[in-house]
């Protein structure tokens, strides 16, 4: 039996803490009114993610199968875990980005088992492509096997190796992209963004979506891990960069949309 994913987003962490607290709640000690209010807060937090999933268009059979395979797989001790899956809600969010931007060429930096890559590929027009960067050979093979079961799996070009090296080769080859999704090693985010902005990899008017920019609440509650500190630093650098415009969306573990700043007319 597959273990349920552990809480890894700010909302799911709040829900888990409140659920544990309510299990030990002594109504007589805290008072009926306070206990009722605490359970109401728990229900607000715990019910949000399931409701969002239920009200979002169901995934394709290929995506549902990919998620099930990822959940069933036994990940050995190390950096890979089922919680790295983008999942249903974020998959549809990325599909909408592809459709709304009219993207034909998509770059993904950090693929894991390929849920987000396949979700975006399903939205692409004919002739569109997703170039997906993955550093781990075994997980790339896992993703390819899942893509083979999808009618749009051939739209995904998996490139294995350090992402910075893959990006440098793509830039030298003159490749460019309408949409870039970044979901890789957190200390590498700043370097990937710099490569996108200092080369022609990001087309004029292109959009960058960066995952995990709320990282379990660490950036605003106090970063206690290397990843948390890397994300906090990245967020601050993006917010201070006059070349950029950005919005941080509290979707799952945080998604920041970034584009080059647009020249605006000054009021007369």
C-alpha positions as CSV (number, residue, x, y, z in Angstrom):
1,X,0.0,0.0,0.0
2,X,1.4,3.4,-1.0
3,X,1.9,5.9,1.8
4,X,0.0,9.2,1.4
5,X,2.1,12.1,0.4
6,X,3.4,14.0,3.4
7,X,2.4,17.7,3.7
8,X,4.9,19.9,1.9
9,X,3.0,23.1,1.2
10,X,2.2,26.0,3.6
11,X,-1.6,25.1,3.6
12,X,-1.1,21.4,4.0
13,X,1.5,22.0,6.8
14,X,-1.0,24.3,8.6
15,X,-3.7,21.6,8.1
16,X,-1.5,18.9,9.5
17,X,-0.5,20.9,12.6
18,X,-4.2,21.9,13.3
19,X,-5.4,18.3,12.8
20,X,-2.8,17.0,15.4
21,X,-3.7,19.8,17.8
22,X,-7.4,19.1,17.6
23,X,-6.8,15.4,18.3
24,X,-5.4,16.4,21.7
25,X,-7.8,19.2,22.4
26,X,-9.4,19.3,25.8
27,X,-12.7,21.1,25.3
28,X,-13.2,21.6,29.0
29,X,-9.8,23.1,29.4
30,X,-10.0,25.6,26.6
31,X,-13.7,26.2,26.5
32,X,-16.3,25.0,24.0
33,X,-16.3,28.2,22.0
34,X,-12.5,28.3,21.6
35,X,-12.4,24.6,20.7
36,X,-15.1,25.1,18.1
37,X,-13.3,28.0,16.5
38,X,-10.1,25.9,16.4
39,X,-11.8,23.1,14.6
40,X,-13.3,25.5,12.2
41,X,-9.9,26.8,11.3
42,X,-8.7,23.2,10.9
43,X,-11.5,22.5,8.5
44,X,-10.8,25.6,6.5
45,X,-7.2,24.6,6.0
46,X,-7.7,20.8,5.6
47,X,-10.5,21.2,3.1
48,X,-8.9,23.7,0.7
49,X,-6.6,21.5,-1.4
50,X,-9.1,18.6,-1.8
51,X,-11.8,21.1,-2.8
52,X,-9.5,22.8,-5.4
53,X,-8.7,19.4,-6.9
54,X,-12.4,18.4,-7.0
55,X,-13.4,21.6,-8.8
56,X,-10.6,21.4,-11.3
57,X,-11.1,19.5,-14.7
58,X,-10.0,15.9,-14.2
59,X,-6.6,14.9,-15.7
60,X,-6.2,12.8,-18.8
61,X,-5.9,9.0,-18.4
62,X,-2.2,9.3,-19.3
63,X,-1.6,11.9,-16.5
64,X,-3.6,9.9,-14.0
65,X,-1.5,6.8,-14.8
66,X,1.7,8.8,-14.5
67,X,0.7,10.1,-11.1
68,X,-0.3,6.6,-9.9
69,X,3.0,5.1,-11.1
70,X,4.9,7.8,-9.3
71,X,3.0,7.2,-6.0
72,X,3.4,3.4,-6.2
73,X,7.1,3.6,-7.0
74,X,9.5,2.9,-4.1
75,X,11.9,5.8,-4.0
76,X,15.2,4.9,-2.3
77,X,16.7,7.2,0.3
78,X,17.9,10.3,-1.4
79,X,16.6,13.5,-2.9
80,X,13.9,11.9,-5.0
81,X,10.4,11.5,-3.4
82,X,6.8,11.3,-4.6
83,X,6.1,14.7,-3.1
84,X,8.2,16.2,-6.0
85,X,5.3,15.5,-8.4
86,X,3.6,18.7,-9.7
87,X,0.2,17.1,-9.6
88,X,-3.3,17.7,-10.8
89,X,-3.9,21.4,-9.8
90,X,-0.6,22.7,-10.9
91,X,-0.7,20.6,-14.0
92,X,-3.8,22.3,-15.1
93,X,-2.4,25.7,-14.1
94,X,0.6,25.1,-16.4
95,X,-1.7,23.9,-19.2
96,X,-3.6,27.1,-19.0
97,X,-0.4,29.1,-19.2
98,X,0.5,27.2,-22.4
99,X,-2.9,28.0,-23.9
100,X,-3.1,31.6,-22.8
101,X,0.4,32.5,-24.0
102,X,0.0,30.6,-27.3
103,X,3.3,28.9,-26.5
104,X,4.7,26.5,-29.1
105,X,8.1,25.9,-27.6
106,X,8.3,25.2,-23.9
107,X,11.4,24.6,-21.7
108,X,11.2,22.7,-18.4
109,X,14.1,22.9,-16.0
110,X,13.7,19.9,-13.7
111,X,11.3,17.2,-14.9
112,X,11.2,14.5,-12.2
113,X,8.7,11.8,-13.5
114,X,7.2,14.1,-16.1
115,X,3.8,15.2,-14.9
116,X,4.2,18.9,-15.6
117,X,5.9,18.2,-18.9
118,X,3.1,15.9,-20.1
119,X,0.4,18.3,-18.9
120,X,2.0,21.1,-20.9
121,X,2.5,18.9,-23.9
122,X,-1.2,18.0,-23.9
123,X,-2.0,21.7,-24.4
124,X,0.5,22.4,-27.2
125,X,-0.6,22.9,-30.8
126,X,0.5,20.6,-33.5
127,X,4.3,20.9,-34.0
128,X,4.8,22.2,-30.5
129,X,7.4,20.8,-28.2
130,X,8.5,20.6,-24.6
131,X,12.3,20.4,-23.9
132,X,12.6,18.8,-20.5
133,X,15.8,18.9,-18.5
134,X,16.5,16.2,-16.0
135,X,19.7,15.4,-14.2
136,X,18.9,11.8,-13.1
137,X,19.1,9.1,-15.7
138,X,16.8,6.6,-13.9
139,X,14.0,9.1,-13.4
140,X,14.4,10.2,-17.0
141,X,13.8,6.6,-18.1
142,X,10.8,6.4,-15.8
143,X,9.3,9.5,-17.4
144,X,10.0,8.3,-20.9
145,X,8.1,5.1,-20.2
146,X,5.1,7.1,-19.0
147,X,5.3,9.4,-22.0
148,X,5.3,6.4,-24.3
149,X,1.7,5.6,-23.1
150,X,0.5,9.0,-24.1
151,X,-0.6,10.1,-27.6
152,X,1.4,13.3,-27.2
153,X,4.4,11.8,-25.6
154,X,6.5,12.4,-28.7
155,X,6.2,16.1,-28.2
156,X,8.6,15.9,-25.2
157,X,12.3,16.0,-25.8
158,X,14.0,14.7,-22.6
159,X,17.6,15.9,-22.1
160,X,19.6,14.4,-19.4
161,X,22.5,16.2,-17.6
162,X,23.1,19.2,-15.4
163,X,20.5,21.8,-16.4
164,X,23.0,24.7,-16.7
165,X,25.0,22.7,-19.3
166,X,21.8,21.8,-21.2
167,X,20.7,25.5,-21.3
168,X,24.2,26.6,-22.4
169,X,24.1,24.1,-25.3
170,X,20.6,25.1,-26.3
171,X,21.6,28.8,-26.3
172,X,24.6,28.1,-28.5
173,X,22.3,26.1,-30.9
174,X,20.0,29.1,-31.2
175,X,17.0,27.6,-29.5
176,X,14.4,29.8,-27.9
177,X,11.2,29.3,-25.9
178,X,7.9,31.0,-25.3
179,X,7.4,29.5,-21.8
180,X,9.9,28.2,-19.2
181,X,8.9,26.3,-16.1
182,X,11.6,26.1,-13.5
183,X,11.3,23.3,-10.9
184,X,14.8,22.0,-10.2
185,X,17.5,22.3,-7.5
186,X,16.7,25.4,-5.5
187,X,20.3,26.8,-5.2
188,X,20.4,26.7,-9.0
189,X,17.4,29.0,-9.6
190,X,19.4,32.2,-9.7
191,X,21.8,30.8,-12.3
192,X,19.0,29.4,-14.5
193,X,17.2,32.8,-14.4
194,X,20.4,34.6,-15.3
195,X,21.0,32.2,-18.3
196,X,17.4,32.8,-19.5
197,X,17.8,36.6,-19.3
198,X,21.3,37.0,-20.7
199,X,20.8,34.7,-23.7
200,X,18.1,34.4,-26.4
201,X,16.6,31.3,-24.7
202,X,13.5,33.4,-23.6
203,X,11.8,34.9,-26.6
204,X,10.5,38.5,-26.5
205,X,7.3,38.5,-24.5
206,X,8.1,35.1,-23.1
207,X,7.0,33.9,-19.6
208,X,8.9,32.2,-16.8
209,X,7.1,30.2,-14.2
210,X,9.1,29.2,-11.1
211,X,7.9,26.5,-8.7
212,X,8.3,26.2,-4.9
213,X,8.8,29.9,-4.3
214,X,6.9,29.6,-0.9
215,X,8.9,26.5,0.0
216,X,6.9,25.3,3.0
217,X,6.6,28.8,4.3
218,X,10.4,29.2,5.0
219,X,10.9,32.4,3.0
220,X,8.5,34.4,5.2
221,X,8.6,32.3,8.5
222,X,12.4,32.1,8.6
223,X,14.5,29.9,6.3
224,X,16.0,27.0,8.3
225,X,17.3,24.9,5.4
226,X,19.7,25.5,2.5
227,X,16.8,25.2,0.1
228,X,14.7,27.6,2.1
229,X,17.6,30.1,2.2
230,X,18.2,29.8,-1.5
231,X,14.5,30.4,-2.3
232,X,14.3,33.4,0.1
233,X,17.4,34.9,-1.6
234,X,16.0,34.2,-5.1
235,X,12.7,35.8,-4.3
236,X,14.3,38.9,-2.9
237,X,16.6,39.2,-5.9
238,X,13.7,38.9,-8.4
239,X,11.7,41.5,-6.5
240,X,14.6,43.9,-6.6
241,X,15.5,43.4,-10.2
242,X,14.4,46.4,-12.4
243,X,14.5,44.2,-15.5
244,X,11.6,42.1,-14.3
245,X,7.9,42.1,-13.4
246,X,6.7,39.3,-11.3
247,X,3.7,38.0,-9.3
248,X,4.0,35.2,-6.6
249,X,0.9,33.0,-6.6
250,X,0.0,30.9,-3.5
251,X,-0.6,27.8,-5.6
252,X,0.5,24.7,-3.7
253,X,4.1,25.5,-2.7
254,X,4.1,28.8,-4.5
255,X,4.5,29.7,-8.2
256,X,6.1,32.9,-9.3
257,X,5.4,34.2,-12.8
258,X,8.2,36.4,-14.2
259,X,8.5,38.4,-17.4
260,X,10.9,41.1,-18.7
261,X,9.7,44.5,-17.5
262,X,7.7,46.3,-20.2
263,X,8.4,49.9,-21.1
264,X,5.5,52.1,-20.0
265,X,4.7,55.6,-21.0
266,X,5.3,58.2,-18.3
267,X,2.3,60.4,-17.4
268,X,2.5,63.8,-18.9
